[in-house]
Amino acid sequence: MKDLIEKEAMAVSEAEVATVRRLKKLLMISTDGSLNLHALWLIRKELGLPDDFRNSVLPNYPGDFTIVSPDTLQLVSKDESLAEAEVEKWRAKEYAEKWLSEFETKYAFPVHFPTGFKIEKGSREKLKNWQRLPYLKPYEKKGVNRVGNVERFEKRAVGVLHEFLSLMVEKMIPVERVSHFRRDFSMEVNVRELILKHPGIFYMSTKGGTQTVFLREAYRRGCLVEPNPVYEARRNMLELVLLGRRNTNSVGCVQELAERCNEGSNELFAGTCDGDWAVSIFEGRDERSPTADVSDMEVQSDEEDQD
């Protein structure tokens, strides 16, 4: 177990440059380029930072970060090359490979419903229209106004949460920790309700009494689609715990990790619609595929219109 813990620490250290890049992107999402250091400390594991990042990482990048008060981290220089959300890669692929129009892809998100999830005809049309709805993207700073633009305001919150999860090492985070960034990201909505309203984009587990949100598209059969060294190191520790090869205090140190990863393995694509996260407009079950992208919705809608 000691070797695996050291392996994780080494993976975190070797990924420092990539982690700093993600930290800069988080600061760029904030309204004024600053974030609370305690809030960042709470998500240090999810972001891939070491416990002592304030002393071991931040001083190495004086041209990027500065601590302007005892508890506030400020971005020194904004890198415009980083001002693109991860979802844009998927949109570009949809546009290029499926010959979809920019109108269909510019503001769309990957949607993957659990097995057996049924969308009624009227609800499918609503989802299709929602996918086309313009919104202020995470790195755009034109002012966020909720009055008179509730749907766009909420869609922006979806975009911010999607990007937030994309920047996490394991594409998941306890819901409670997201709340520490709501005001800084101008997404002052009920985060839990937002997650439950979009089950095709997010998945929320409530195992162990902790609500954890996963980015649904990032997982297949309980594993990350694009694993990284830090994730792999933690996965190895999880496997050791699950195999019961050790019964020492060190196992307790990774118990929380084991529970969280086990949730992802057993539930994320288990195909169940149990719990209170399935909103009413998506009620019902059928035998169709659990996934649906922009082109799928086009085909399904056209087929139903012909019925």
C-alpha positions as CSV (number, residue, x, y, z in Angstrom):
1,M,0.0,0.0,0.0
2,K,2.9,2.4,0.8
3,D,4.2,1.9,-2.7
4,L,0.8,2.8,-4.2
5,I,0.5,5.9,-2.1
6,E,4.0,7.0,-3.2
7,K,3.0,6.2,-6.8
8,E,0.0,8.5,-6.5
9,A,2.2,11.3,-5.0
10,M,4.6,10.9,-7.9
11,A,1.8,11.0,-10.5
12,V,0.5,14.2,-8.9
13,S,4.0,15.7,-8.9
14,E,4.6,14.7,-12.6
15,A,1.2,16.2,-13.6
16,E,1.9,19.5,-12.0
17,V,2.1,21.5,-15.3
18,A,-1.2,20.1,-16.5
19,T,-2.8,20.7,-13.1
20,V,-1.6,24.3,-13.1
21,R,-3.2,24.7,-16.5
22,R,-6.5,23.4,-15.1
23,L,-6.2,25.7,-12.1
24,K,-5.7,28.7,-14.4
25,K,-8.8,27.7,-16.3
26,L,-10.8,27.6,-13.1
27,L,-9.6,31.1,-12.2
28,M,-10.6,32.3,-15.7
29,I,-14.1,31.0,-15.2
30,S,-14.5,33.1,-12.1
31,T,-16.0,36.6,-12.4
32,D,-12.9,38.5,-11.3
33,G,-10.1,36.0,-11.8
34,S,-9.8,35.0,-8.2
35,L,-10.9,32.1,-6.0
36,N,-11.0,31.4,-2.3
37,L,-7.9,29.3,-1.2
38,H,-9.9,27.3,1.3
39,A,-12.4,26.3,-1.4
40,L,-9.5,25.2,-3.6
41,W,-8.0,23.3,-0.8
42,L,-11.3,21.4,-0.4
43,I,-11.1,20.2,-4.0
44,R,-7.3,19.7,-4.1
45,K,-7.7,15.9,-4.5
46,E,-10.3,16.3,-7.3
47,L,-8.1,18.9,-9.1
48,G,-4.9,16.8,-8.7
49,L,-3.1,19.2,-6.3
50,P,-0.9,18.1,-3.4
51,D,-2.1,18.9,0.1
52,D,0.6,21.6,0.5
53,F,0.0,23.2,-2.9
54,R,0.0,26.6,-1.4
55,N,3.7,26.2,-0.5
56,S,4.9,23.6,-2.9
57,V,3.2,24.6,-6.2
58,L,2.0,28.2,-6.2
59,P,5.4,29.8,-5.5
60,N,6.7,28.1,-8.6
61,Y,4.4,30.2,-10.9
62,P,4.7,33.8,-9.8
63,G,3.8,34.9,-13.3
64,D,0.5,33.1,-13.2
65,F,-0.7,33.4,-9.6
66,T,-0.5,35.7,-6.6
67,I,-2.1,35.6,-3.2
68,V,-3.8,39.0,-2.7
69,S,-5.0,38.3,0.8
70,P,-4.6,35.5,3.3
71,D,-7.3,33.5,1.7
72,T,-7.6,34.6,-2.0
73,L,-5.7,33.4,-5.0
74,Q,-5.6,35.8,-8.0
75,L,-4.8,35.0,-11.6
76,V,-1.9,37.3,-12.7
77,S,-2.0,36.7,-16.5
78,K,-4.9,35.4,-18.6
79,D,-4.1,32.9,-21.3
80,E,-6.6,33.3,-24.1
81,S,-5.5,30.0,-25.6
82,L,-7.1,28.3,-22.5
83,A,-10.4,30.1,-22.9
84,E,-12.2,27.2,-24.6
85,A,-14.4,24.7,-22.8
86,E,-13.7,21.0,-23.1
87,V,-17.2,20.4,-24.7
88,E,-16.1,22.4,-27.7
89,K,-13.9,19.4,-28.7
90,W,-17.0,17.2,-28.9
91,R,-18.9,19.9,-30.8
92,A,-16.2,20.1,-33.4
93,K,-16.2,16.4,-33.8
94,E,-20.0,16.2,-34.2
95,Y,-19.8,19.0,-36.7
96,A,-17.0,17.4,-38.8
97,E,-17.8,13.7,-38.6
98,K,-21.6,13.8,-38.7
99,W,-22.0,16.7,-41.1
100,L,-24.3,18.5,-38.7
101,S,-25.0,22.2,-39.1
102,E,-23.4,24.7,-36.8
103,F,-27.0,25.6,-35.7
104,E,-27.3,22.1,-34.3
105,T,-23.9,21.8,-32.6
106,K,-22.8,25.3,-31.5
107,Y,-24.6,25.1,-28.1
108,A,-25.3,21.4,-27.7
109,F,-24.0,19.0,-25.0
110,P,-23.4,15.2,-25.2
111,V,-26.5,13.5,-23.8
112,H,-26.2,9.9,-22.5
113,F,-29.4,8.5,-20.8
114,P,-29.4,5.3,-18.7
115,T,-30.5,2.1,-20.2
116,G,-34.3,1.9,-20.5
117,F,-34.7,5.7,-20.3
118,K,-37.6,6.8,-22.4
119,I,-38.2,10.4,-23.6
120,E,-41.8,11.2,-24.7
121,K,-42.3,12.9,-28.0
122,G,-43.0,16.3,-26.6
123,S,-40.1,16.1,-24.2
124,R,-37.7,15.1,-27.0
125,E,-38.7,18.2,-28.9
126,K,-38.0,20.3,-25.8
127,L,-34.6,18.8,-25.4
128,K,-33.8,19.4,-29.0
129,N,-34.8,23.1,-28.7
130,W,-32.7,23.3,-25.4
131,Q,-29.7,21.9,-27.2
132,R,-30.0,24.8,-29.8
133,L,-30.5,27.5,-27.1
134,P,-27.7,30.0,-27.1
135,Y,-26.0,30.8,-23.8
136,L,-23.1,32.7,-22.3
137,K,-20.2,30.2,-22.3
138,P,-18.0,29.7,-19.2
139,Y,-15.1,31.8,-20.4
140,E,-17.2,34.6,-21.9
141,K,-17.5,37.7,-19.6
142,K,-20.4,39.8,-21.0
143,G,-22.3,40.0,-17.8
144,V,-24.8,37.4,-16.6
145,N,-28.4,38.5,-16.1
146,R,-31.0,36.0,-14.9
147,V,-34.0,38.3,-15.2
148,G,-35.9,37.6,-18.4
149,N,-33.4,34.9,-19.4
150,V,-34.0,32.1,-17.0
151,E,-33.5,29.3,-19.5
152,R,-30.2,30.8,-20.8
153,F,-29.0,31.5,-17.3
154,E,-29.6,27.9,-16.3
155,K,-28.0,26.6,-19.4
156,R,-24.9,28.7,-18.7
157,A,-24.9,27.0,-15.2
158,V,-25.0,23.6,-17.0
159,G,-22.1,24.7,-19.1
160,V,-20.0,25.9,-16.1
161,L,-20.7,22.7,-14.2
162,H,-19.8,20.6,-17.2
163,E,-16.5,22.5,-17.6
164,F,-15.9,22.3,-13.8
165,L,-16.2,18.5,-13.9
166,S,-14.1,18.3,-17.0
167,L,-11.3,19.9,-15.1
168,M,-11.4,17.4,-12.3
169,V,-8.9,14.4,-12.4
170,E,-11.7,11.8,-12.0
171,K,-14.5,13.9,-13.6
172,M,-16.5,13.8,-10.3
173,I,-16.8,15.8,-7.2
174,P,-19.0,15.9,-4.0
175,V,-22.0,18.2,-4.7
176,E,-21.4,20.1,-1.5
177,R,-18.0,21.3,-2.7
178,V,-19.4,22.7,-5.9
179,S,-21.5,25.1,-3.8
180,H,-18.3,26.9,-2.6
181,F,-17.9,28.2,-6.2
182,R,-21.4,29.2,-7.1
183,R,-21.0,32.9,-6.5
184,D,-17.5,33.1,-8.0
185,F,-18.8,31.4,-11.2
186,S,-22.0,33.4,-11.3
187,M,-24.1,30.2,-11.2
188,E,-26.3,31.0,-8.3
189,V,-28.7,28.2,-8.8
190,N,-29.7,25.2,-6.7
191,V,-26.9,22.9,-7.9
192,R,-28.6,19.7,-6.8
193,E,-31.8,20.6,-8.7
194,L,-29.7,21.5,-11.7
195,I,-28.0,18.1,-11.7
196,L,-31.3,16.2,-11.3
197,K,-32.9,18.2,-14.1
198,H,-30.2,17.0,-16.6
199,P,-29.7,13.3,-16.0
200,G,-28.4,12.8,-19.5
201,I,-25.4,15.0,-18.8
202,F,-24.8,14.5,-15.1
203,Y,-25.2,11.6,-12.7
204,M,-25.6,12.0,-9.0
205,S,-24.8,9.2,-6.5
206,T,-26.0,9.3,-2.9
207,K,-24.1,6.3,-1.6
208,G,-22.6,6.6,1.8
209,G,-24.7,9.6,2.6
210,T,-22.6,11.8,0.3
211,Q,-24.0,13.3,-2.9
212,T,-21.4,13.0,-5.6
213,V,-21.9,14.3,-9.2
214,F,-20.2,12.5,-12.1
215,L,-19.8,13.8,-15.7
216,R,-21.8,11.0,-17.4
217,E,-20.0,11.2,-20.8
218,A,-16.6,10.7,-19.1
219,Y,-17.4,7.1,-18.0
220,R,-18.0,3.8,-19.7
221,R,-18.7,0.7,-17.6
222,G,-17.5,2.4,-14.4
223,C,-14.1,3.6,-15.8
224,L,-12.9,6.8,-17.2
225,V,-12.9,6.9,-21.0
226,E,-9.6,8.8,-21.0
227,P,-7.7,7.7,-17.8
228,N,-4.7,9.6,-16.5
229,P,-1.8,8.6,-14.2
230,V,-3.4,10.0,-11.1
231,Y,-6.6,8.2,-11.7
232,E,-4.8,5.0,-12.5
233,A,-2.8,5.2,-9.3
234,R,-6.0,5.7,-7.3
235,R,-7.7,2.9,-9.2
236,N,-4.8,0.5,-8.2
237,M,-5.3,1.4,-4.6
238,L,-9.0,0.8,-4.9
239,E,-8.4,-2.6,-6.4
240,L,-6.1,-3.5,-3.5
241,V,-8.7,-2.4,-1.0
242,L,-11.5,-4.4,-2.7
243,L,-9.3,-7.5,-2.9
244,G,-8.8,-7.3,0.8
245,R,-5.1,-7.8,0.6
246,R,-4.4,-5.4,3.5
247,N,-6.1,-4.8,6.8
248,T,-4.0,-2.0,8.2
249,N,-4.6,1.6,9.1
250,S,-3.4,2.6,5.6
251,V,-6.6,1.0,4.2
252,G,-8.7,3.4,6.2
253,C,-6.8,6.3,4.6
254,V,-8.2,5.4,1.2
255,Q,-11.6,4.2,2.4
256,E,-13.4,7.3,1.1
257,L,-11.7,6.8,-2.3
258,A,-12.8,3.2,-2.4
259,E,-16.4,4.1,-1.7
260,R,-16.5,6.9,-4.3
261,C,-14.9,4.8,-7.0
262,N,-17.1,1.8,-6.2
263,E,-20.1,4.1,-6.7
264,G,-18.9,4.8,-10.2
265,S,-18.2,1.2,-11.0
266,N,-21.5,-0.2,-9.8
267,E,-24.0,2.6,-10.6
268,L,-22.9,5.0,-13.2
269,F,-24.0,2.9,-16.2
270,A,-26.1,0.3,-14.4
271,G,-29.1,1.3,-16.3
272,T,-31.4,2.0,-13.4
273,C,-33.7,4.9,-13.0
274,D,-34.2,4.5,-9.2
275,G,-34.0,7.4,-6.8
276,D,-35.2,10.9,-7.0
277,W,-32.8,12.2,-9.7
278,A,-35.1,11.3,-12.7
279,V,-37.2,14.3,-13.4
280,S,-40.8,13.9,-14.5
281,I,-40.3,14.9,-18.2
282,F,-38.1,11.9,-18.7
283,E,-40.2,9.3,-16.9
284,G,-40.7,5.9,-18.5
285,R,-38.7,3.0,-19.9
286,D,-38.1,1.4,-23.2
287,E,-35.6,-0.9,-25.0
288,R,-33.7,1.7,-26.9
289,S,-30.0,2.7,-26.6
290,P,-29.0,4.6,-23.4
291,T,-27.1,7.2,-25.4
292,A,-28.3,10.0,-27.5
293,D,-26.3,12.7,-29.3
294,V,-27.4,15.6,-31.5
295,S,-27.8,13.4,-34.6
296,D,-29.7,10.7,-32.6
297,M,-32.3,13.2,-31.5
298,E,-32.7,14.4,-35.1
299,V,-33.3,10.8,-36.3
300,Q,-35.7,9.9,-33.5
301,S,-37.7,13.0,-33.9
302,D,-38.0,12.5,-37.6
303,E,-39.1,8.9,-37.2
304,E,-41.8,9.8,-34.7
305,D,-43.1,12.6,-37.0
306,Q,-43.6,9.9,-39.7
307,D,-45.6,7.6,-37.4
